[in-house]
Amino acid sequence: MIGSTVGSGWATGGAVAAEGVTLLASDRAGHGEPLLLLHGIGSTRDDFAALLPRLAEDFDVLSVDLPGHGQSPVGAWPPTVATLTDAVEADLDARGLQRVHVLGNSLGGRIAIELAARRRTRSVVALSPSGLGLPPERLYQGALMATARIMTRALRPGLGVLADSPAGRTALLTGLRARPWAAGPDEALAVRGGFADSRGFWSTLWWSVLQDVPTGLHRVDCPVTLAQGSLDAVGAGQTPRYLALVPGARFELLPGAGHAPQSDAADAILALVHRTVARAGATTPPAPEPTRRT
């Protein structure tokens, strides 16, 4: 069973946020250790629609819309990585979650690493995290994201129809997925709540992607697995550069996968999560159980 959250309360497990606290929109399902899913810029939590039920077989999975994406409020300005991470951290606090496992993609992978630097994570799997692009790579990535924004805004009235066919999904997800036609309709429609309708898209792109310079990563004290698709046309060479900055990090190449490889390499991602969580069991103390108020 998957419960959805929008606004100040959430439907699964009987928890309610503290008065005056606005939770990020989310889906939650499963049981076990907590696992947080973080999507990239221009997408929503639906980017993990196919992976979530499989992960929920072994974890208590929380998949959120980042601020300004999908159904989540915009949040504080400017939308830097630090500010977005503050919002995610406040959401975890409101749910009574202390240290969590995290699977993040692109900007979501960057926020996952930032959470790790703040010691809020038990383990991290970061798929093509942003943050370490060279100036020409940042210009290229920014141009791709800007083009996607403009295109999806123009196509917005027909996005539902496009998402229902393999050809339409190919048109919507080419550049993000290596096999876009194999993605599900929900994954393709993530671009509507992301690129097409995202509030503050341009400021998020500027502050959280183009201007971001990671610092303090030496504080990371949990297992981190960095992964990148061999056909990633967006992230360039950023991912392996984190190896020199994150203590004990490991790198995995995902053959035949793109920048957002959730449907390109689902089995490989599941295996990465399980292996990284297993490493956490040997290196990190167990986190306190979530406090659930009724």
C-alpha positions in Angstrom: 0.0 0.0 0.0 1.2 3.5 -0.9 0.1 6.5 1.1 0.4 10.0 -0.3 1.1 13.2 1.6 0.3 16.8 0.6 0.4 19.7 3.0 0.6 19.5 6.8 -0.2 15.8 7.4 0.5 12.4 5.9 -1.7 9.4 5.4 0.5 6.4 6.2 1.2 5.2 9.7 -0.9 7.8 11.5 1.7 10.5 11.8 0.9 14.2 11.7 3.4 17.1 11.3 3.8 19.5 14.1 1.5 22.5 14.0 2.7 25.1 11.5 5.0 22.6 9.7 4.4 21.9 6.0 5.6 18.6 4.8 6.8 18.0 1.3 4.4 16.1 -0.9 5.3 12.5 -0.8 4.5 8.8 -1.3 5.3 6.4 1.5 5.2 2.6 1.5 6.8 -0.6 2.9 8.4 -1.5 6.1 11.9 -1.8 7.5 14.7 0.8 7.7 13.8 4.2 6.3 14.8 5.0 2.7 14.4 8.5 1.2 14.1 9.0 -2.5 15.1 12.3 -4.1 14.5 13.2 -7.7 16.4 15.7 -9.9 15.5 19.2 -11.2 12.7 19.2 -13.6 11.1 16.0 -12.3 8.9 14.8 -9.4 8.7 11.8 -7.1 7.0 10.0 -9.9 10.4 9.5 -11.5 10.7 6.6 -9.0 7.2 5.3 -9.6 8.4 1.9 -10.9 11.2 1.5 -8.3 9.2 2.5 -5.3 7.1 -0.7 -4.9 10.2 -2.9 -5.4 12.1 -1.0 -2.8 9.1 -1.1 -0.4 9.5 -4.9 -0.2 12.5 -4.3 2.1 12.4 -0.7 3.2 10.1 2.0 4.7 10.3 4.1 1.5 9.6 7.9 1.5 9.6 9.5 -1.9 9.2 13.3 -1.9 8.7 16.2 -4.3 11.5 18.7 -3.9 10.5 22.3 -3.1 8.9 23.9 -6.1 8.4 20.6 -7.9 5.2 18.6 -8.2 2.9 19.3 -5.3 5.5 20.7 -2.9 5.5 24.4 -1.9 8.4 26.5 -3.3 10.1 27.1 0.1 12.7 29.6 1.1 14.6 31.8 -1.4 17.2 31.6 -2.9 16.8 27.8 -3.7 20.4 26.8 -3.2 21.4 23.2 -2.4 21.7 24.3 1.3 18.2 25.7 1.3 16.7 22.7 -0.5 18.5 20.4 2.0 17.1 22.5 4.9 13.6 21.8 3.6 14.3 18.1 3.3 15.9 18.0 6.7 12.9 19.8 8.2 10.6 17.3 6.6 12.5 14.4 8.1 12.4 16.2 11.5 8.6 16.6 11.2 8.2 12.9 10.5 10.4 11.9 13.4 13.1 10.4 11.1 16.7 10.9 12.2 19.2 9.1 10.0 17.9 7.6 6.8 19.2 5.7 3.8 19.0 7.9 0.7 18.7 7.2 -3.1 19.0 10.4 -5.1 19.3 11.3 -8.8 21.0 14.3 -10.3 20.1 17.3 -8.0 18.6 14.8 -5.7 21.9 12.9 -5.5 23.6 16.2 -4.7 21.2 16.9 -1.9 21.7 13.3 -0.6 25.4 14.0 -0.3 24.7 17.2 1.4 22.5 15.4 3.9 25.4 13.0 4.5 27.7 15.9 5.2 25.2 17.0 7.8 25.2 13.4 9.2 21.5 12.7 8.6 22.1 9.6 6.5 22.9 6.0 7.2 23.9 5.4 3.6 23.7 7.1 0.2 23.4 6.0 -3.4 23.8 9.0 -5.6 23.0 8.6 -9.3 24.7 11.2 -11.4 24.9 13.8 -8.7 25.3 17.4 -9.8 27.7 19.9 -8.3 31.2 19.2 -9.7 30.8 20.2 -13.4 33.5 22.2 -15.0 32.4 25.6 -16.4 31.8 24.3 -20.0 29.9 21.3 -18.6 27.7 23.6 -16.5 26.8 25.7 -19.5 26.0 22.6 -21.5 23.9 21.2 -18.7 22.1 24.5 -18.2 21.3 24.7 -21.9 19.8 21.1 -21.9 17.7 21.9 -18.8 16.5 25.2 -20.3 15.6 23.5 -23.6 13.6 20.8 -21.7 11.8 23.5 -19.7 10.8 25.4 -22.9 9.8 22.3 -24.8 7.6 20.8 -22.0 5.9 24.1 -21.4 5.0 24.2 -25.1 3.8 20.6 -25.1 2.0 20.7 -21.8 -1.6 20.3 -23.1 -0.6 17.1 -24.8 1.8 15.6 -22.2 -0.8 13.1 -21.0 -1.3 11.7 -24.5 2.4 11.6 -25.2 3.1 9.7 -21.9 0.7 6.9 -22.9 2.7 5.7 -25.9 6.3 4.4 -26.3 6.9 7.0 -29.1 5.6 9.8 -26.9 7.7 8.7 -23.9 10.7 8.7 -26.2 10.0 12.3 -27.1 9.6 13.3 -23.5 12.5 11.5 -21.9 15.2 11.3 -24.6 18.4 12.7 -23.0 17.3 11.6 -19.5 16.7 7.9 -20.1 18.8 5.8 -22.5 15.7 3.7 -23.2 12.9 6.3 -22.8 10.3 4.1 -24.4 10.7 1.5 -21.6 9.7 4.0 -18.9 6.2 3.9 -17.5 3.6 6.6 -18.1 3.9 8.0 -14.6 7.7 8.3 -15.0 7.2 10.3 -18.3 4.5 12.5 -16.7 7.1 13.5 -14.0 8.2 16.1 -16.5 4.9 17.9 -16.2 5.2 18.6 -12.5 8.9 19.2 -13.0 10.0 20.9 -16.1 6.6 22.2 -17.3 5.0 23.3 -14.0 7.9 23.7 -11.6 7.6 27.0 -9.7 10.9 28.8 -9.5 12.5 26.5 -12.1 14.9 29.2 -13.4 16.1 30.2 -9.9 16.6 26.6 -8.9 18.6 25.9 -12.0 20.8 28.9 -11.4 21.4 28.5 -7.7 21.3 24.8 -7.2 22.9 23.5 -10.4 24.9 26.2 -12.2 26.2 28.1 -9.1 26.6 25.2 -6.7 30.0 24.4 -5.3 30.1 21.5 -2.8 32.0 22.1 0.5 32.4 20.2 3.7 32.1 16.7 2.2 35.0 15.5 4.4 32.3 15.3 7.2 30.5 12.4 5.5 30.7 9.4 7.8 28.4 6.8 6.1 28.9 4.5 3.1 28.4 6.4 -0.2 28.0 4.7 -3.6 28.3 7.0 -6.7 26.8 5.7 -9.9 26.5 7.0 -13.4 25.0 5.6 -16.6 27.5 4.9 -19.4 25.2 6.8 -21.8 24.6 9.8 -19.5 24.3 12.7 -21.9 23.8 15.3 -19.1 26.1 14.7 -16.2 29.4 14.5 -18.2 32.3 13.5 -15.9 31.0 14.9 -12.6 30.2 11.8 -10.7 33.7 10.2 -10.3 35.1 13.5 -9.1 33.3 13.0 -5.8 35.6 10.1 -5.1 38.3 12.5 -4.1 36.0 14.5 -1.8 33.8 11.9 0.0 35.6 9.6 2.4 35.3 5.9 1.4 33.0 6.6 -1.5 32.8 3.9 -4.2 31.9 4.4 -7.9 29.8 2.1 -10.1 29.2 2.4 -13.9 25.7 1.5 -15.1 26.2 0.0 -18.6 23.7 1.2 -21.1 21.9 3.6 -18.7 21.2 7.4 -19.0 21.3 10.3 -16.7 18.1 9.4 -14.9 18.5 5.6 -15.0 15.6 4.5 -12.8 14.0 2.4 -15.6 17.2 1.9 -17.6 18.9 0.0 -14.8 16.3 -0.8 -12.2 17.8 -4.2 -11.1 21.3 -2.7 -10.9 20.0 0.2 -8.8 18.2 -2.1 -6.4 21.4 -4.1 -6.0 23.4 -0.9 -5.3 21.0 0.1 -2.6 21.1 -3.3 -0.9 24.9 -3.5 -1.0 25.3 0.1 0.3 22.9 -0.5 3.1 24.8 -3.7 4.0 28.0 -1.6 4.3 26.2 0.7 6.6 25.3 -2.1 8.9 29.0 -2.7 9.6 30.1 0.9 9.9 27.3 3.0 11.3 25.4 2.8 14.6 21.7 2.2 14.2 19.5 5.3 14.2 16.8 5.9 16.7 13.4 4.5 15.7 11.1 7.2 14.2 8.7 8.9 16.8 5.2 8.5 15.5 2.5 10.6 17.1 -1.1 9.7 16.8 
